[in-house]
Amino acid sequence: MKEVAIGIDIGGTNTVLGVVDKKGNCIAKDSIVTCGYGSVDKYIETIAEKIKELLSAIGTQCKVKGIGIGAPNGNCKRGTIEYAPNLKWKGIIPISESLCKYFDFPVLVTNDANAAAIGEMVYGSAKKMKDFIVVTLGTGLGSGFVSGGKLLCGHNGFAGELGHTIAVIDGRSCGCGRKGCLETYVSATGITRTVIEMLGKNKTKSILRNYSNSNINSKRIYEAALQKDKLALEAFEFTGKMLGLKLSDTVAITNPEAIFLFGGLAKAGDLIFKPTKEAMDNNMLNIFKNSCALLPSGIDENNAAVLGAASLIWKANDM
Amino acid sequence: MKEVAIGIDIGGTNTVLGVVDKKGNCIAKDSIVTCGYGSVDKYIETIAEKIKELLSAIGTQCKVKGIGIGAPNGNCKRGTIEYAPNLKWKGIIPISESLCKYFDFPVLVTNDANAAAIGEMVYGSAKKMKDFIVVTLGTGLGSGFVSGGKLLCGHNGFAGELGHTIAVIDGRSCGCGRKGCLETYVSATGITRTVIEMLGKNKTKSILRNYSNSNINSKRIYEAALQKDKLALEAFEFTGKMLGLKLSDTVAITNPEAIFLFGGLAKAGDLIFKPTKEAMDNNMLNIFKNSCALLPSGIDENNAAVLGAASLIWKANDM
């Protein structure tokens, strides 16, 4: 009988559910609107119903090994979602415990970046690696650390907040209430802030001057850079430099064999990889020089989040 | 039969050997001059002889479980000492392999800070902890990370170089060839550099003006601070602030339940703990606030290095 895992990706807008086999094939998939439910109990009940529908659709030829959940502020130690800023339910949601009531297989939870890291190990380009980092570059900057083949969870299950290490003392205001966090520079919103700052600071000609500030976004910066727009190219250079500097510090702490970049900004390819790699090389402590590869994620992008969530089940003993 | 481990602390000047039981009692101890041997083979041969002498002195009532070595640039994955700047033998010394030829029990190697971390877990104040960091404040700044109960080694066995993360971009020149490394600010030599800078920069009255620059050291700064010397107190404040800032970043990555300060500078007590704690609190990401204790090491200082080295043997499965 074929073994499968259920992966659930909880986002601020949608919740996507998928049934995934060991090879990373997404056999069945569905989604619901995350904020479409009055109470968190009703939301979880609906997830349970959807899972049952998916399982009855694929028939009895599969054996379900468990449910893996990737969620904002998902806590891998406690099976909870804690104070997620982009979910309407505040406080601590005991999602593992609640969902367990409907099924007799394990329910594991972690945050999106940790799910991406485990996903990379199970389905992506880190299959043979034991020490690596996945950096997710989306609206914010997330990171998942794998060390000695195991997810680095930390004492409270919140390890891997690289996006909230300080890149610039007294730098840009961050949503976390502090200043200068890496994600205020290196993320889709970070590069947008960089461009807006640059547009104000200098008079470089730029396609991006045609947009109002509120209409500038990372996609448009990317498109401008492809057209050799000087200001857009400089913004990518700066973003990569900020990321590379912090990554060389991070390598000094955890000594990984590779760092994977994942998410929207990573798709800019050389525009982001080149300056990041350069800054890493220039700032790396001697003993780590050329010891850590900077690589794109090897996960199929369409189902990445669901695959990452499902992968928790195959690595249940390594969390 | 009583089980014992042999701990060897290799320093630039002396090599100390001790036979240690599970409770941390150092039953027998000896030392040799590290640089007193022409070849590394002769040095290792002498270590082997000293071990045999120690073992014959304690008689046959003990069962030796293994040899643990703490050494500068000791590599826990390869059992080697690699390019240690303060040893006269350059290149890679395969010390584990060489010493194994003389004995039929395992020989484990790691660097001083990792040995201190394992020592803290076996004999010190981290006995019940699974996620913590030990920061050693000596001539330089070393660190050992324990995560999920296991030493964080990294891909090449060089994890834990917190002293060489960048505290100030384009800051003080470091022995590693780069600039602004944390250890150029936070260490015995770091605080000395701070004081010398301060003496040049301002005209604050200070006992320390009575010394030539080359006679200022961390001990004298400590004594001046005890006498409420304003400049010395400011130097401790600054040092603690630099350390605390970096520690709050480090907490965001590995989420430890405690950070232990160990070594000369840590003995200054509140002078260093208070400003460090304050800077940690002020810069900590919300989810980590009050989650990480800052503590003095609980290891008996006299035999700390030998205990740390010996402790590797009791945690051999966690490396």
Interface residues (C-beta under 8 A of the other chain):
Chain A: N73 E82 Y83 K130 D131 F145 S147 G148 K150 L152 C153 G154 H155 N156 G157 F158 A159 G160 E161 L162 H164 T165 I166 I169 C176 G177 R178 L245 S248 D249 T250 A252 I253 T254 N255 P256 E257 N283 L285 N286 I287 F288 S291 C292
Chain B: N73 E82 Y83 K130 D131 F145 S147 G148 K150 L152 C153 G154 H155 N156 G157 F158 A159 G160 E161 L162 H164 T165 I166 I169 C176 G177 R178 L245 S248 D249 T250 A252 I253 T254 N255 P256 E257 N283 L285 N286 I287 F288 S291 C292
